[in-house]
């Protein structure tokens, strides 16, 4: 994997504006290790445009993301997952759009801008402008060629979709005239609009409203010819050849005029040839020169190395190695609420996003992450997961946006204990269990009248008439003469999460323990697919759902041993646990999915995951689940008196129950 | 004759199956022309068509027949399946997965070499005439754990898969059915195709040919095309507000 010039929307192409000290690369790491480390560092960076209310932000992508993504899928026929990057970009599988556009916030206009940014990126892939290895290798090494090719190809994409979809013509024209869409930059460095060389001006005709090619002089003729030729051509294979050729010609022309790369309007995004090249997988005997980075940068590195200078032209001094500094930075990020930071490789929502995030992290940090002692991040014991966990976002109400890939939830099997723990509770709570089982049986999961039943509270009159007719005709009548309310147990699934954070230690844990056993007995009687998980974990990347009973597991000794021996530790990063539960429930075939939380109190964990932050994140997680058909209810064992207020915020009025004792479950169930 | 535009070799396969007295299973998304095809082929072959829309209250005896009280006596009334056998008709069970399991038990003997129906109340064994044929249909997209056509049932049928027609064919169907002009049909086809890109990625189903025909009919009757599309496509495809907005925007993008 090459070192990407990662888009991050700041003036600096580097994470946090800090350039990795490339001098140390030669000293401390192999090239591959350095690339992996720097790439990991990029991937764990925070979102590029922090959304602070009232500060220079237009409509956040999250507001329009679902419909924009759906629209792009319909129009292009490509189902690209979406994530954040500023400027917009794509790797062919994922579409990266800025988390917000610049102010002012005008939802309709901003949505249009997102759509056009999306269609340019998808179009570059869909129309085959980023599929030629040799071309990608060339534009990877040469910024003048890259920018020229990009601006010409984007024009062709816009022309194409204008022709195919009449309604897009007005959209593209409107976006081209938007001030914020047309701000110019080279790579990610802003460039003033005034004073552009004449030679560049024709490139912007029809793409931005701020430049007129009519004013351009003689030196603009080559660019004008190129643009005219592209505008006139509609055949795609011919267009691809034409644009490649024109881009090379123009590059030579610009260089002969001692010009650099033509700046790109912001909404055209950025092209990342290295992402495509990496996926194409150059074989051994092919040219892999592109992997070594851009030529000027390499020359600079070599020159500095020869002189023994660092990036500021100062002689290298002793200090922590790049590896240790990256480790330290990585650790800080893991401990911060942003957690694993921003993995930009993200679909918009749902299971696909989680999988993509997990995959991105796995692929991005193999050597880097493996070299880290996880125990330094947390005082909790290192969990040996039976899977690699799933990554989830976390809602930051202050930023009004998600912290991307901020948490990771593992789902190992819980430790068991003696089976006596479970049996003892069953023996001592027989009466309550009977009541709860009765309550569960009475739960109206899905009831409707169905005729033609052998038993039921009412006669199915048409069938009775038919039976009488059969009898009179001397035949054995059908015995399906009744109708009754039926429940479809296969259409509902229940997942129960038990709070095993350290604060439950003592009385609350024992109450939870009893409640779990009573629940298990009730659900077992109800015979619906269900599962039990305990949850805890303070650090964002060590949230854990301990499997007490999986959906597919029958009630056997192993399950009873786990259910009857709950252990508490850690904090309550509730949002992450709810999201993982929703993810698991979303894979269930049943149409009704119910999540029940047994908890002692507020969502609180390490860092600033407390107070409003934890409540807002948890509430958002509950809302996300509701969108996917998961109903979340909470049974709280918080005796503080303030529970109803925050539980109502998180779960909504009527979706929680505050119990004084586990035994009162039977009386208090709805 | 009912209009049907072939999209492949379905007519040849069906007629060959009919000649060999084999039952046929039609599968495909909603509104792609399965039922229309059965109506067409029945008419083409000159056979009576008896259609049964299956639902979960439909039992085996509903298909075979029942005794009814008339005055002081009982009278046997054939069900649709028995009628089809007696008359040598095509019995079409639409959305068969919605029916109860005993319906499939009833039709099983009619789908193999026995081709017979035993009516226990009459004590009668009805042998199916050569012209009798059983056709079932279902939409694989609507299958679930609880509503699934068993393998043992599926393998009794000659299977014909339907999907939405190619663009030109679909435009031709829309024009023929609604009387709209070619430009309108072309725009509707593009809309339909685009909406199908979102099938299983936000929409359960894309726009069916049938709903496109409805939009065209509304337009021919005087509604502006964008309003006709919003009234049919957008409203019927989803209740999700965000998806509705995306579809709304798609209508504007395609129609201009």
Interface residues (C-beta under 8 A of the other chain):
Chain A: X66 X67 X68 X70 X71 X73 X74 X75 X76 X77 X79 X115 X165 X166 X167 X168 X169 X170 X171 X450 X451 X452 X465 X466 X468 X469 X470 X472 X473 X475 X476 X478 X480 X488 X490 X491 X589
Chain B: X56 X57 X59 X61 X66 X67 X68 X69 X73 X74 X75 X76 X100 X120 X121 X144 X145 X146 X194 X195 X197 X198 X201 X202 X242 X243 X245 X246 X247 X249 X250 X252 X253 X254 X255 X256
